[in-house]
Amino acid sequence: MPRPITAIIHQQALAHNLSVARQCMPNSQVFAVVKANAYGHGIERVYAGLEGADGFAFLDIEEGARLRALGCKKPLMLLEGIFAFEDLFACVKHEMSFAIHSRHQVQWLKQFAEIAPDAHFDVFLKMNSGMNRLGFEPQQYAEIWQELHQLNNVRSITHMTHFSDADGQRFGQDGIQYQNLIFSQAIQGFEGKISLSNSAAILRHHQTLHSDIVRSGIMLYGSSPDYPTHTIQDWNLQPSMSLRSEIIAIQMIQTGESIGYGSKFIATQNMRIGIVACGYADGYQRLSATGTPVLVDSIKTQTLGRISMDMLAVDLTALPQANVGSEVVLWGRSSQGVALPIDEVAASSGTIGYELMCAVTARVHFQIDA
Ligand SMILES: *Cc1c(COP(=O)(O)O)cnc(C)c1O
């Protein structure tokens, strides 16, 4: 029998979460962001759940090729754009759009127009409205837009920017106001669709932001972008990945005894401990503190002591019925339907749901819950 740790992908939860994005933005096209192999879920595993999206956004051409191989006919776009001139051949082959955030990319397009006059691209012109990662300054934007507009191989230009603080405050103010103002002023008078919102902006600012194409990522995967301000229950989202394993051993320990490497947990009473087949080599955070929530037989308990490479310990003192073979949910949903939001688990190691779901390692077996 294989080691009992399994990641289960819930396709209905993905479809449900997509419908939440749609309800928020009924007049927008909802693109599903499937970068990082669909946030660690696997593009092929999420596809049936997210098929209804109006398009897909990602970073690697190979991810787009995989979507096309699945039969996807929807618009595809590269969020960071192309990385080299040659990438344009693949964009033609797979009919992919891309962001343009640098002058290099504009040059490559110009060059391409000379050798492939029949190729046409729908591009997303990216403005740096304050995030300071990618994009053109608002002052340069008009000039670049004109330059692109004159290229024969540019069929359409969508105005694009990305918010740094849609999940909270920026300089003491509502996190998107400032960037949205800069953006709106700079695109004034230029035709084209608008693509703004990530999950936090979709959930928190859908009443005030106009965005023809939204880029919905983390919310599709059942993690709240502004946890702990809002939980997935608050946003009506469902976990799309469940990391489940089993108890493989039981230990009875006495007051004063310790558990695991470094004896980081010392019992102050007699305890019943379960050893779970899950460790940091499966992608569970080693930095998770004692007290990180887990479900055993659908009942919430907690980890104790250090996380090892292949194992972790949980408190079964109040769970006398739990035994070797009992189901353990590290995050997601139990087979009985009880939820343990990934955000609660991530918080125990000072990180976010995004990182946990992206970090599940190759040795973990995946299953699809259709
Ligand atoms: C990752 C990404 C998104 C999606 O962000 P979420 O917070 O996961 O919704 C949207 N736009 C861009 C440019 C991104 O890189």
The ligand as an SDF file (V2000), in Angstrom:
LIG
                    3D

 15 15  0  0  0  0  0  0  0  0999 V2000
   -1.3590   35.9930   -9.5330 C   0  0  0  0  0  0  0  0  0  0  0  0
   -1.9690   37.1480  -10.1990 C   0  0  0  0  0  0  0  0  0  0  0  0
   -3.3400   37.3820  -10.1040 C   0  0  0  0  0  0  0  0  0  0  0  0
   -4.2500   36.5450   -9.2240 C   0  0  0  0  0  0  0  0  0  0  0  0
   -4.0640   36.9350   -7.8890 O   0  0  0  0  0  0  0  0  0  0  0  0
   -4.9100   36.2660   -6.7030 P   0  0  0  0  0  0  0  0  0  0  0  0
   -4.5300   37.0620   -5.5150 O   0  0  0  0  0  0  0  0  0  0  0  0
   -4.4340   34.8590   -6.5970 O   0  0  0  0  0  0  0  0  0  0  0  0
   -6.3220   36.3620   -7.0960 O   0  0  0  0  0  0  0  0  0  0  0  0
   -3.8820   38.4330  -10.8230 C   0  0  0  0  0  0  0  0  0  0  0  0
   -3.0980   39.2210  -11.5840 N   0  0  0  0  0  0  0  0  0  0  0  0
   -1.7660   39.0590  -11.6910 C   0  0  0  0  0  0  0  0  0  0  0  0
   -0.9630   39.9690  -12.5300 C   0  0  0  0  0  0  0  0  0  0  0  0
   -1.1560   38.0130  -10.9920 C   0  0  0  0  0  0  0  0  0  0  0  0
    0.1580   37.8380  -11.0960 O   0  0  0  0  0  0  0  0  0  0  0  0
  1  2  1  0
  2  3  1  0
  2 14  2  0
  3  4  1  0
  3 10  2  0
  4  5  1  0
  5  6  1  0
  6  7  2  0
  6  8  1  0
  6  9  1  0
 10 11  1  0
 11 12  2  0
 12 13  1  0
 12 14  1  0
 14 15  1  0
M  END
$$$$
